[in-house]
Amino acid sequence: MQYQPLWLTLQLALITTGCLLVIGIPIAAWLAQSKFKLKPAVEAIISLPLVLPPSVLGFYLLLAFSPANGFGKFLNDVFGMRLVFSFTGLVISSIIYSLPFMVHPVQSGLEALPGSLREASQTLGKSSWQTFIHVLLPNIRPALFTGLVLSFAHTLGEFGLVLMIGGNIPGVTKVASIAIYDEVESLNFKAAHVYAGILLALSFCILVAVYIVNKHLTRSRLTS
Amino acid sequence: MIRINISKKLHLPQGNNELRIDTEIYDRSFTALYGPSGAGKTSLLRIIAGLLKPERGIIEVNGQTWLNTDKKIDLPPQKRNIGFVFQDYALFPNMTVEENLRYALPPQQAPTRVQELITTMNLQAWTNLKPEMLSGGQKQRVALARALVREPAVLLLDEPLSALDDDTRLQLQQELLKIHQQYNLTTLLVSHHLPEVFKLANHVIKIEQGQLQQSGTAAQVFGWQSQADGIHLTGEVVNVETDAVKVLVQQSLITIKHSAQTIHLKVGDKVTLHATDLLLHKLS
């Protein structure tokens, strides 16, 4: 029984969530106000990981990252970077995999805000950026929190995608969900129990936290 | 002086689907945009604020061009020197009353402006409260104060008192008049509340189905000459009986016997009452 897979899982989930915060909020903000004709197509692409089997996504990413093909070859030749079977590769695929879990709540939160808040800020002479930072974002705190926590929890639970892209390299790509599979395959049920129990408890606590915090935030918005 | 000549395609509820307005608003006037719901009043206000883009038109305020579609000039709302009060108040829920006002403060403006407006609008007791803690009337006063922080030349009010009870409405009408005079504002008020228009506005623009019907003083627009003697009341028909109609004026109910003029009235109609030869009795 090693704790490294758990530690690796936490690292992957934290880094992925951090990157999603930076990438997801601008995408959600753009989707919330855009009247772009192809917006449904963009929304569909972002939502694909919700419905696709992770192995399908993993298969295409594997092809894309492979040094034998265009994008992977470019990365390999120009930057000497290999994404297949690497931690960086895992982070990038996790970002794509969990993107809808960040974008959807934030986009819904922004769309639910009354348009007059944005307009009032404009008529007070404030730029779109000032309006976004000081008025819009602070008023969708429950949605932001939901996005962050769901992205984190979803990354914890990855299996198929990690297996396709990362394989099972201890200390590099062997995360907890892979470790469980590995231990069961070698009939080491005790270790599998520990990993599975920790993941179960962690996921449960995270979800309870989401519901408690959101209930509190919603109530304070209504009554405070 | 505000010169407006705009046209904008709109989905109006009845027939005509174009808002086409060509008018002038006098400097420092209190102008009411009056008309039924869906006439295009709010759209006109939003076009002046720059929140809605007309297909074609010109807006000039005190010689400065805010909009000229031929010359491709279209100042964003931020660059138009306006204060806008929204029907739903649009106070920022994440900020306290004072923070709402402070947010509106331009970098070059002295922070004393915020304190001054807090005093003028009597907001001292609530400065540290979030908007959710306030009643409708209190929210509206904060929204008014916030709109004035930038020292706007033009104050735009979108049915600001429509959601308030009668007492609060009357009180806020007084305050609107006060700040209109105190800050030398040109004020535009969207309203379909006739008594309010009479009380506040010295200039009325009547809009119906996207078209300007009439403009002038309230007496001119609503069709009666000012008389030296007698009273004018405005009210709403609340009941039509076989021999009389009941009209609600402010909070008083007035019963009027049917005549040729009253026979077509129905509940909800806005009416004006005039009376001369009044008898006054001193109460002993």
Interface residues (C-beta under 8 A of the other chain):
Chain A: P114 S116 L117 E119 A120 S121 Q122 T123 L124 G125 K126 S127 H134 V135 P138 N139 R221 L222 T223 S224
Chain B: A49 G50 L51 P76 P77 Q78 R80 I82 G83 F84 F86 Q87 D88 A90 L91 F92 P93 N94 Y103 A104 P106 K130 E132 M133 R146 A147 V149 R150
